[in-house]
Structures are given as C-alpha cells and as structure tokens.
Amino acid sequence: MKKKYIYWQDDDMWLGYLEEYPDYWTQGETEDELRENLLDLYSELTGGLSVGVRGYLQPLKRTVRCFCRAVSS
C-alpha cells in the first residue's frame, strides 16, 4: 500500500496531509512524529481501528517549501 502526502516545516512544527484527504491536516514536532500521525490519520479515515498499523506513505512535491520522503511499514 502506497499513499502520497504533502508536508512542510512551519517554524518549529512539521505540518502535512494525505493527498487523497487534503482537508485533514496533522502535525508533529519532528518529521518522524508527523509521519506517525499521518499513518494514524489514514487508519482513522479509512475505518481502521488497529493500534500500531503501519503503511507506506509516498510524499509529493508541491512547492519549494514542501519536503518529500517515503515511509514504509
């Protein structure tokens, strides 16, 4: 399973959202925390109730301030 996401740094926080759910943003104090929060958000949005679910996120480049990374389970 691959999911694309967009993220960027704003001051001391990392913000991001899943490409297919642009209205649902999340944040983290680190990039790793942001990715964990994005995976949790995806699980909640798709009805998954499993704790510790891990998937694969594929980031997108949208702007100069947008950073991209891949996350795997």
PyMOL Python script that loads the backbone (N, CA, C, O; Angstrom):
from pymol import cmd

cmd.read_pdbstr("""\
ATOM      1  N   MET A   1       0.842  -1.168   0.000  1.00  0.00           N
ATOM      2  CA  MET A   1       0.000   0.000   0.000  1.00  0.00           C
ATOM      3  C   MET A   1       0.895   1.243   0.000  1.00  0.00           C
ATOM      4  O   MET A   1       1.756   1.394   0.867  1.00  0.00           O
ATOM      5  N   LYS A   2       0.688   2.116  -0.965  1.00  0.00           N
ATOM      6  CA  LYS A   2       1.420   3.381  -1.025  1.00  0.00           C
ATOM      7  C   LYS A   2       0.418   4.521  -0.941  1.00  0.00           C
ATOM      8  O   LYS A   2      -0.623   4.502  -1.598  1.00  0.00           O
ATOM      9  N   LYS A   3       0.743   5.499  -0.136  1.00  0.00           N
ATOM     10  CA  LYS A   3      -0.085   6.689  -0.002  1.00  0.00           C
ATOM     11  C   LYS A   3       0.799   7.908  -0.171  1.00  0.00           C
ATOM     12  O   LYS A   3       1.915   7.952   0.346  1.00  0.00           O
ATOM     13  N   LYS A   4       0.303   8.892  -0.891  1.00  0.00           N
ATOM     14  CA  LYS A   4       1.073  10.110  -1.111  1.00  0.00           C
ATOM     15  C   LYS A   4       0.661  11.162  -0.090  1.00  0.00           C
ATOM     16  O   LYS A   4      -0.504  11.270   0.290  1.00  0.00           O
ATOM     17  N   TYR A   5       1.658  11.938   0.342  1.00  0.00           N
ATOM     18  CA  TYR A   5       1.364  13.010   1.284  1.00  0.00           C
ATOM     19  C   TYR A   5       2.226  14.227   0.997  1.00  0.00           C
ATOM     20  O   TYR A   5       3.278  14.134   0.364  1.00  0.00           O
ATOM     21  N   ILE A   6       1.761  15.354   1.473  1.00  0.00           N
ATOM     22  CA  ILE A   6       2.435  16.628   1.301  1.00  0.00           C
ATOM     23  C   ILE A   6       2.792  17.129   2.689  1.00  0.00           C
ATOM     24  O   ILE A   6       1.965  17.066   3.599  1.00  0.00           O
ATOM     25  N   TYR A   7       4.018  17.630   2.870  1.00  0.00           N
ATOM     26  CA  TYR A   7       4.378  18.165   4.182  1.00  0.00           C
ATOM     27  C   TYR A   7       5.402  19.277   4.069  1.00  0.00           C
ATOM     28  O   TYR A   7       6.091  19.407   3.058  1.00  0.00           O
ATOM     29  N   TRP A   8       5.491  20.072   5.116  1.00  0.00           N
ATOM     30  CA  TRP A   8       6.402  21.206   5.163  1.00  0.00           C
ATOM     31  C   TRP A   8       6.660  21.580   6.613  1.00  0.00           C
ATOM     32  O   TRP A   8       5.942  21.161   7.521  1.00  0.00           O
ATOM     33  N   GLN A   9       7.697  22.376   6.806  1.00  0.00           N
ATOM     34  CA  GLN A   9       8.029  22.842   8.146  1.00  0.00           C
ATOM     35  C   GLN A   9       7.555  24.278   8.294  1.00  0.00           C
ATOM     36  O   GLN A   9       7.790  25.112   7.418  1.00  0.00           O
ATOM     37  N   ASP A  10       6.890  24.563   9.401  1.00  0.00           N
ATOM     38  CA  ASP A  10       6.415  25.905   9.716  1.00  0.00           C
ATOM     39  C   ASP A  10       6.920  26.249  11.109  1.00  0.00           C
ATOM     40  O   ASP A  10       6.394  25.753  12.106  1.00  0.00           O
ATOM     41  N   ASP A  11       7.923  27.083  11.177  1.00  0.00           N
ATOM     42  CA  ASP A  11       8.604  27.399  12.437  1.00  0.00           C
ATOM     43  C   ASP A  11       9.160  26.115  13.039  1.00  0.00           C
ATOM     44  O   ASP A  11      10.011  25.468  12.428  1.00  0.00           O
ATOM     45  N   ASP A  12       8.693  25.736  14.226  1.00  0.00           N
ATOM     46  CA  ASP A  12       9.256  24.547  14.878  1.00  0.00           C
ATOM     47  C   ASP A  12       8.367  23.312  14.745  1.00  0.00           C
ATOM     48  O   ASP A  12       8.627  22.301  15.397  1.00  0.00           O
ATOM     49  N   MET A  13       7.320  23.369  13.911  1.00  0.00           N
ATOM     50  CA  MET A  13       6.411  22.233  13.727  1.00  0.00           C
ATOM     51  C   MET A  13       6.436  21.762  12.275  1.00  0.00           C
ATOM     52  O   MET A  13       6.701  22.540  11.359  1.00  0.00           O
ATOM     53  N   TRP A  14       6.155  20.472  12.084  1.00  0.00           N
ATOM     54  CA  TRP A  14       6.003  19.877  10.761  1.00  0.00           C
ATOM     55  C   TRP A  14       4.516  19.663  10.532  1.00  0.00           C
ATOM     56  O   TRP A  14       3.836  19.080  11.376  1.00  0.00           O
ATOM     57  N   LEU A  15       4.003  20.131   9.392  1.00  0.00           N
ATOM     58  CA  LEU A  15       2.594  20.022   9.042  1.00  0.00           C
ATOM     59  C   LEU A  15       2.462  19.187   7.782  1.00  0.00           C
ATOM     60  O   LEU A  15       3.362  19.176   6.942  1.00  0.00           O
ATOM     61  N   GLY A  16       1.336  18.484   7.645  1.00  0.00           N
ATOM     62  CA  GLY A  16       1.144  17.700   6.441  1.00  0.00           C
ATOM     63  C   GLY A  16      -0.254  17.132   6.330  1.00  0.00           C
ATOM     64  O   GLY A  16      -1.040  17.161   7.277  1.00  0.00           O
ATOM     65  N   TYR A  17      -0.546  16.612   5.138  1.00  0.00           N
ATOM     66  CA  TYR A  17      -1.831  15.965   4.882  1.00  0.00           C
ATOM     67  C   TYR A  17      -1.653  14.901   3.809  1.00  0.00           C
ATOM     68  O   TYR A  17      -0.698  14.930   3.033  1.00  0.00           O
ATOM     69  N   LEU A  18      -2.583  13.971   3.784  1.00  0.00           N
ATOM     70  CA  LEU A  18      -2.587  12.919   2.772  1.00  0.00           C
ATOM     71  C   LEU A  18      -3.176  13.489   1.487  1.00  0.00           C
ATOM     72  O   LEU A  18      -4.160  14.227   1.534  1.00  0.00           O
ATOM     73  N   GLU A  19      -2.594  13.158   0.354  1.00  0.00           N
ATOM     74  CA  GLU A  19      -3.059  13.707  -0.920  1.00  0.00           C
ATOM     75  C   GLU A  19      -4.551  13.450  -1.139  1.00  0.00           C
ATOM     76  O   GLU A  19      -5.264  14.332  -1.616  1.00  0.00           O
ATOM     77  N   GLU A  20      -5.019  12.271  -0.802  1.00  0.00           N
ATOM     78  CA  GLU A  20      -6.423  11.963  -1.061  1.00  0.00           C
ATOM     79  C   GLU A  20      -7.372  12.525   0.000  1.00  0.00           C
ATOM     80  O   GLU A  20      -8.590  12.427  -0.153  1.00  0.00           O
ATOM     81  N   TYR A  21      -6.839  13.105   1.062  1.00  0.00           N
ATOM     82  CA  TYR A  21      -7.649  13.731   2.115  1.00  0.00           C
ATOM     83  C   TYR A  21      -7.075  15.111   2.439  1.00  0.00           C
ATOM     84  O   TYR A  21      -6.602  15.323   3.555  1.00  0.00           O
ATOM     85  N   PRO A  22      -7.103  16.051   1.497  1.00  0.00           N
ATOM     86  CA  PRO A  22      -6.447  17.346   1.708  1.00  0.00           C
ATOM     87  C   PRO A  22      -7.083  18.208   2.795  1.00  0.00           C
ATOM     88  O   PRO A  22      -6.458  19.164   3.254  1.00  0.00           O
ATOM     89  N   ASP A  23      -8.290  17.902   3.213  1.00  0.00           N
ATOM     90  CA  ASP A  23      -8.952  18.689   4.255  1.00  0.00           C
ATOM     91  C   ASP A  23      -8.556  18.268   5.657  1.00  0.00           C
ATOM     92  O   ASP A  23      -8.929  18.928   6.627  1.00  0.00           O
ATOM     93  N   TYR A  24      -7.808  17.183   5.784  1.00  0.00           N
ATOM     94  CA  TYR A  24      -7.434  16.657   7.101  1.00  0.00           C
ATOM     95  C   TYR A  24      -5.928  16.795   7.303  1.00  0.00           C
ATOM     96  O   TYR A  24      -5.145  15.980   6.813  1.00  0.00           O
ATOM     97  N   TRP A  25      -5.543  17.815   8.015  1.00  0.00           N
ATOM     98  CA  TRP A  25      -4.131  18.076   8.288  1.00  0.00           C
ATOM     99  C   TRP A  25      -3.745  17.527   9.645  1.00  0.00           C
ATOM    100  O   TRP A  25      -4.594  17.363  10.521  1.00  0.00           O
ATOM    101  N   THR A  26      -2.479  17.247   9.817  1.00  0.00           N
ATOM    102  CA  THR A  26      -1.951  16.863  11.117  1.00  0.00           C
ATOM    103  C   THR A  26      -0.574  17.497  11.270  1.00  0.00           C
ATOM    104  O   THR A  26      -0.060  18.119  10.340  1.00  0.00           O
ATOM    105  N   GLN A  27       0.012  17.336  12.438  1.00  0.00           N
ATOM    106  CA  GLN A  27       1.297  17.978  12.707  1.00  0.00           C
ATOM    107  C   GLN A  27       2.146  17.117  13.615  1.00  0.00           C
ATOM    108  O   GLN A  27       1.669  16.141  14.194  1.00  0.00           O
ATOM    109  N   GLY A  28       3.398  17.484  13.732  1.00  0.00           N
ATOM    110  CA  GLY A  28       4.317  16.805  14.638  1.00  0.00           C
ATOM    111  C   GLY A  28       5.488  17.708  14.961  1.00  0.00           C
ATOM    112  O   GLY A  28       5.814  18.621  14.202  1.00  0.00           O
ATOM    113  N   GLU A  29       6.113  17.445  16.087  1.00  0.00           N
ATOM    114  CA  GLU A  29       7.289  18.230  16.466  1.00  0.00           C
ATOM    115  C   GLU A  29       8.519  17.815  15.659  1.00  0.00           C
ATOM    116  O   GLU A  29       9.474  18.581  15.539  1.00  0.00           O
ATOM    117  N   THR A  30       8.491  16.588  15.102  1.00  0.00           N
ATOM    118  CA  THR A  30       9.566  16.084  14.250  1.00  0.00           C
ATOM    119  C   THR A  30       8.949  15.493  12.987  1.00  0.00           C
ATOM    120  O   THR A  30       7.741  15.260  12.929  1.00  0.00           O
ATOM    121  N   GLU A  31       9.781  15.250  11.977  1.00  0.00           N
ATOM    122  CA  GLU A  31       9.281  14.600  10.761  1.00  0.00           C
ATOM    123  C   GLU A  31       8.754  13.204  11.068  1.00  0.00           C
ATOM    124  O   GLU A  31       7.726  12.795  10.526  1.00  0.00           O
ATOM    125  N   ASP A  32       9.446  12.475  11.928  1.00  0.00           N
ATOM    126  CA  ASP A  32       9.008  11.123  12.290  1.00  0.00           C
ATOM    127  C   ASP A  32       7.645  11.151  12.973  1.00  0.00           C
ATOM    128  O   ASP A  32       6.783  10.325  12.673  1.00  0.00           O
ATOM    129  N   GLU A  33       7.447  12.089  13.882  1.00  0.00           N
ATOM    130  CA  GLU A  33       6.155  12.190  14.565  1.00  0.00           C
ATOM    131  C   GLU A  33       5.055  12.550  13.574  1.00  0.00           C
ATOM    132  O   GLU A  33       3.941  12.036  13.674  1.00  0.00           O
ATOM    133  N   LEU A  34       5.356  13.428  12.617  1.00  0.00           N
ATOM    134  CA  LEU A  34       4.376  13.771  11.591  1.00  0.00           C
ATOM    135  C   LEU A  34       3.984  12.537  10.797  1.00  0.00           C
ATOM    136  O   LEU A  34       2.795  12.310  10.574  1.00  0.00           O
ATOM    137  N   ARG A  35       4.954  11.726  10.360  1.00  0.00           N
ATOM    138  CA  ARG A  35       4.643  10.514   9.592  1.00  0.00           C
ATOM    139  C   ARG A  35       3.785   9.553  10.409  1.00  0.00           C
ATOM    140  O   ARG A  35       2.836   8.972   9.881  1.00  0.00           O
ATOM    141  N   GLU A  36       4.104   9.380  11.679  1.00  0.00           N
ATOM    142  CA  GLU A  36       3.285   8.522  12.540  1.00  0.00           C
ATOM    143  C   GLU A  36       1.858   9.058  12.613  1.00  0.00           C
ATOM    144  O   GLU A  36       0.899   8.291  12.538  1.00  0.00           O
ATOM    145  N   ASN A  37       1.720  10.368  12.758  1.00  0.00           N
ATOM    146  CA  ASN A  37       0.393  10.973  12.834  1.00  0.00           C
ATOM    147  C   ASN A  37      -0.363  10.833  11.519  1.00  0.00           C
ATOM    148  O   ASN A  37      -1.578  10.636  11.525  1.00  0.00           O
ATOM    149  N   LEU A  38       0.339  10.934  10.390  1.00  0.00           N
ATOM    150  CA  LEU A  38      -0.307  10.736   9.091  1.00  0.00           C
ATOM    151  C   LEU A  38      -0.802   9.301   8.936  1.00  0.00           C
ATOM    152  O   LEU A  38      -1.894   9.074   8.414  1.00  0.00           O
ATOM    153  N   LEU A  39      -0.011   8.339   9.383  1.00  0.00           N
ATOM    154  CA  LEU A  39      -0.442   6.939   9.315  1.00  0.00           C
ATOM    155  C   LEU A  39      -1.646   6.698  10.223  1.00  0.00           C
ATOM    156  O   LEU A  39      -2.577   5.989   9.841  1.00  0.00           O
ATOM    157  N   ASP A  40      -1.634   7.275  11.407  1.00  0.00           N
ATOM    158  CA  ASP A  40      -2.781   7.160  12.315  1.00  0.00           C
ATOM    159  C   ASP A  40      -4.014   7.810  11.702  1.00  0.00           C
ATOM    160  O   ASP A  40      -5.114   7.263  11.780  1.00  0.00           O
ATOM    161  N   LEU A  41      -3.832   8.972  11.095  1.00  0.00           N
ATOM    162  CA  LEU A  41      -4.937   9.675  10.455  1.00  0.00           C
ATOM    163  C   LEU A  41      -5.526   8.829   9.332  1.00  0.00           C
ATOM    164  O   LEU A  41      -6.746   8.719   9.213  1.00  0.00           O
ATOM    165  N   TYR A  42      -4.669   8.231   8.509  1.00  0.00           N
ATOM    166  CA  TYR A  42      -5.158   7.377   7.421  1.00  0.00           C
ATOM    167  C   TYR A  42      -5.967   6.208   7.974  1.00  0.00           C
ATOM    168  O   TYR A  42      -7.024   5.867   7.442  1.00  0.00           O
ATOM    169  N   SER A  43      -5.471   5.607   9.028  1.00  0.00           N
ATOM    170  CA  SER A  43      -6.168   4.483   9.646  1.00  0.00           C
ATOM    171  C   SER A  43      -7.550   4.908  10.140  1.00  0.00           C
ATOM    172  O   SER A  43      -8.530   4.189   9.946  1.00  0.00           O
ATOM    173  N   GLU A  44      -7.625   6.060  10.769  1.00  0.00           N
ATOM    174  CA  GLU A  44      -8.908   6.559  11.263  1.00  0.00           C
ATOM    175  C   GLU A  44      -9.856   6.896  10.119  1.00  0.00           C
ATOM    176  O   GLU A  44     -11.041   6.570  10.183  1.00  0.00           O
ATOM    177  N   LEU A  45      -9.355   7.540   9.082  1.00  0.00           N
ATOM    178  CA  LEU A  45     -10.202   7.952   7.964  1.00  0.00           C
ATOM    179  C   LEU A  45     -10.727   6.773   7.159  1.00  0.00           C
ATOM    180  O   LEU A  45     -11.799   6.865   6.561  1.00  0.00           O
ATOM    181  N   THR A  46     -10.004   5.688   7.134  1.00  0.00           N
ATOM    182  CA  THR A  46     -10.442   4.526   6.358  1.00  0.00           C
ATOM    183  C   THR A  46     -11.148   3.489   7.223  1.00  0.00           C
ATOM    184  O   THR A  46     -11.434   2.383   6.765  1.00  0.00           O
ATOM    185  N   GLY A  47     -11.427   3.846   8.470  1.00  0.00           N
ATOM    186  CA  GLY A  47     -12.195   2.958   9.330  1.00  0.00           C
ATOM    187  C   GLY A  47     -11.387   1.930  10.077  1.00  0.00           C
ATOM    188  O   GLY A  47     -11.957   1.090  10.774  1.00  0.00           O
ATOM    189  N   GLY A  48     -10.078   1.968   9.953  1.00  0.00           N
ATOM    190  CA  GLY A  48      -9.242   1.009  10.666  1.00  0.00           C
ATOM    191  C   GLY A  48      -9.127   1.379  12.131  1.00  0.00           C
ATOM    192  O   GLY A  48      -8.864   2.535  12.464  1.00  0.00           O
ATOM    193  N   LEU A  49      -9.319   0.419  12.998  1.00  0.00           N
ATOM    194  CA  LEU A  49      -9.232   0.668  14.421  1.00  0.00           C
ATOM    195  C   LEU A  49      -8.011   0.012  15.032  1.00  0.00           C
ATOM    196  O   LEU A  49      -7.849   0.027  16.252  1.00  0.00           O
ATOM    197  N   SER A  50      -7.154  -0.558  14.213  1.00  0.00           N
ATOM    198  CA  SER A  50      -5.983  -1.264  14.719  1.00  0.00           C
ATOM    199  C   SER A  50      -4.948  -0.289  15.263  1.00  0.00           C
ATOM    200  O   SER A  50      -4.608   0.701  14.615  1.00  0.00           O
ATOM    201  N   VAL A  51      -4.460  -0.576  16.440  1.00  0.00           N
ATOM    202  CA  VAL A  51      -3.403   0.229  17.029  1.00  0.00           C
ATOM    203  C   VAL A  51      -2.076  -0.223  16.443  1.00  0.00           C
ATOM    204  O   VAL A  51      -1.828  -1.422  16.315  1.00  0.00           O
ATOM    205  N   GLY A  52      -1.239   0.712  16.095  1.00  0.00           N
ATOM    206  CA  GLY A  52       0.083   0.367  15.579  1.00  0.00           C
ATOM    207  C   GLY A  52       0.099  -0.037  14.117  1.00  0.00           C
ATOM    208  O   GLY A  52       1.073  -0.639  13.664  1.00  0.00           O
ATOM    209  N   VAL A  53      -0.947   0.273  13.363  1.00  0.00           N
ATOM    210  CA  VAL A  53      -0.966  -0.049  11.939  1.00  0.00           C
ATOM    211  C   VAL A  53       0.100   0.776  11.241  1.00  0.00           C
ATOM    212  O   VAL A  53       0.216   1.978  11.481  1.00  0.00           O
ATOM    213  N   ARG A  54       0.866   0.146  10.393  1.00  0.00           N
ATOM    214  CA  ARG A  54       1.906   0.854   9.655  1.00  0.00           C
ATOM    215  C   ARG A  54       1.713   0.600   8.163  1.00  0.00           C
ATOM    216  O   ARG A  54       1.451  -0.526   7.738  1.00  0.00           O
ATOM    217  N   GLY A  55       1.844   1.642   7.396  1.00  0.00           N
ATOM    218  CA  GLY A  55       1.713   1.532   5.955  1.00  0.00           C
ATOM    219  C   GLY A  55       2.860   2.238   5.274  1.00  0.00           C
ATOM    220  O   GLY A  55       3.880   2.529   5.898  1.00  0.00           O
ATOM    221  N   TYR A  56       2.696   2.512   4.002  1.00  0.00           N
ATOM    222  CA  TYR A  56       3.747   3.154   3.218  1.00  0.00           C
ATOM    223  C   TYR A  56       3.204   4.476   2.708  1.00  0.00           C
ATOM    224  O   TYR A  56       2.184   4.499   2.019  1.00  0.00           O
ATOM    225  N   LEU A  57       3.861   5.565   3.031  1.00  0.00           N
ATOM    226  CA  LEU A  57       3.462   6.882   2.566  1.00  0.00           C
ATOM    227  C   LEU A  57       4.476   7.382   1.553  1.00  0.00           C
ATOM    228  O   LEU A  57       5.684   7.290   1.766  1.00  0.00           O
ATOM    229  N   GLN A  58       3.968   7.913   0.445  1.00  0.00           N
ATOM    230  CA  GLN A  58       4.843   8.462  -0.586  1.00  0.00           C
ATOM    231  C   GLN A  58       4.541   9.953  -0.719  1.00  0.00           C
ATOM    232  O   GLN A  58       3.456  10.319  -1.171  1.00  0.00           O
ATOM    233  N   PRO A  59       5.478  10.819  -0.333  1.00  0.00           N
ATOM    234  CA  PRO A  59       5.227  12.256  -0.377  1.00  0.00           C
ATOM    235  C   PRO A  59       5.261  12.830  -1.785  1.00  0.00           C
ATOM    236  O   PRO A  59       5.837  12.246  -2.703  1.00  0.00           O
ATOM    237  N   LEU A  60       4.633  13.983  -1.928  1.00  0.00           N
ATOM    238  CA  LEU A  60       4.612  14.708  -3.192  1.00  0.00           C
ATOM    239  C   LEU A  60       5.321  16.038  -3.033  1.00  0.00           C
ATOM    240  O   LEU A  60       5.338  16.617  -1.947  1.00  0.00           O
ATOM    241  N   LYS A  61       5.899  16.515  -4.105  1.00  0.00           N
ATOM    242  CA  LYS A  61       6.470  17.861  -4.096  1.00  0.00           C
ATOM    243  C   LYS A  61       5.424  18.810  -4.670  1.00  0.00           C
ATOM    244  O   LYS A  61       4.933  18.599  -5.780  1.00  0.00           O
ATOM    245  N   ARG A  62       5.087  19.840  -3.926  1.00  0.00           N
ATOM    246  CA  ARG A  62       4.113  20.811  -4.407  1.00  0.00           C
ATOM    247  C   ARG A  62       4.710  22.209  -4.508  1.00  0.00           C
ATOM    248  O   ARG A  62       4.463  22.919  -5.484  1.00  0.00           O
ATOM    249  N   THR A  63       5.480  22.605  -3.524  1.00  0.00           N
ATOM    250  CA  THR A  63       6.051  23.944  -3.512  1.00  0.00           C
ATOM    251  C   THR A  63       7.516  23.850  -3.116  1.00  0.00           C
ATOM    252  O   THR A  63       8.006  22.779  -2.758  1.00  0.00           O
ATOM    253  N   VAL A  64       8.191  24.948  -3.181  1.00  0.00           N
ATOM    254  CA  VAL A  64       9.597  24.984  -2.799  1.00  0.00           C
ATOM    255  C   VAL A  64       9.764  24.595  -1.341  1.00  0.00           C
ATOM    256  O   VAL A  64      10.759  23.962  -0.987  1.00  0.00           O
ATOM    257  N   ARG A  65       8.800  24.962  -0.473  1.00  0.00           N
ATOM    258  CA  ARG A  65       8.910  24.675   0.947  1.00  0.00           C
ATOM    259  C   ARG A  65       8.345  23.304   1.304  1.00  0.00           C
ATOM    260  O   ARG A  65       8.269  22.963   2.485  1.00  0.00           O
ATOM    261  N   CYS A  66       7.956  22.528   0.328  1.00  0.00           N
ATOM    262  CA  CYS A  66       7.401  21.201   0.586  1.00  0.00           C
ATOM    263  C   CYS A  66       8.526  20.172   0.530  1.00  0.00           C
ATOM    264  O   CYS A  66       9.290  20.139  -0.435  1.00  0.00           O
ATOM    265  N   PHE A  67       8.630  19.341   1.550  1.00  0.00           N
ATOM    266  CA  PHE A  67       9.658  18.315   1.617  1.00  0.00           C
ATOM    267  C   PHE A  67       9.028  16.961   1.333  1.00  0.00           C
ATOM    268  O   PHE A  67       7.860  16.742   1.654  1.00  0.00           O
ATOM    269  N   CYS A  68       9.773  16.069   0.745  1.00  0.00           N
ATOM    270  CA  CYS A  68       9.223  14.776   0.376  1.00  0.00           C
ATOM    271  C   CYS A  68      10.074  13.643   0.918  1.00  0.00           C
ATOM    272  O   CYS A  68      11.302  13.690   0.848  1.00  0.00           O
ATOM    273  N   ARG A  69       9.425  12.632   1.454  1.00  0.00           N
ATOM    274  CA  ARG A  69      10.085  11.443   1.974  1.00  0.00           C
ATOM    275  C   ARG A  69       9.141  10.252   1.810  1.00  0.00           C
ATOM    276  O   ARG A  69       7.934  10.420   1.633  1.00  0.00           O
ATOM    277  N   ALA A  70       9.697   9.077   1.869  1.00  0.00           N
ATOM    278  CA  ALA A  70       8.900   7.857   1.820  1.00  0.00           C
ATOM    279  C   ALA A  70       8.930   7.192   3.184  1.00  0.00           C
ATOM    280  O   ALA A  70       9.952   7.196   3.870  1.00  0.00           O
ATOM    281  N   VAL A  71       7.806   6.627   3.564  1.00  0.00           N
ATOM    282  CA  VAL A  71       7.687   5.915   4.832  1.00  0.00           C
ATOM    283  C   VAL A  71       7.245   4.504   4.514  1.00  0.00           C
ATOM    284  O   VAL A  71       6.316   4.312   3.729  1.00  0.00           O
ATOM    285  N   SER A  72       7.880   3.529   5.097  1.00  0.00           N
ATOM    286  CA  SER A  72       7.471   2.148   4.858  1.00  0.00           C
ATOM    287  C   SER A  72       7.124   1.479   6.171  1.00  0.00           C
ATOM    288  O   SER A  72       7.534   1.916   7.247  1.00  0.00           O
ATOM    289  N   SER A  73       6.365   0.418   6.056  1.00  0.00           N
ATOM    290  CA  SER A  73       5.920  -0.291   7.256  1.00  0.00           C
ATOM    291  C   SER A  73       7.017  -1.143   7.838  1.00  0.00           C
ATOM    292  O   SER A  73       6.810  -1.808   8.852  1.00  0.00           O
TER     293      SER A  73
END
""", "prot")
cmd.dss("prot")
cmd.show_as("cartoon", "prot")
cmd.util.cbc("prot")
cmd.orient("prot")
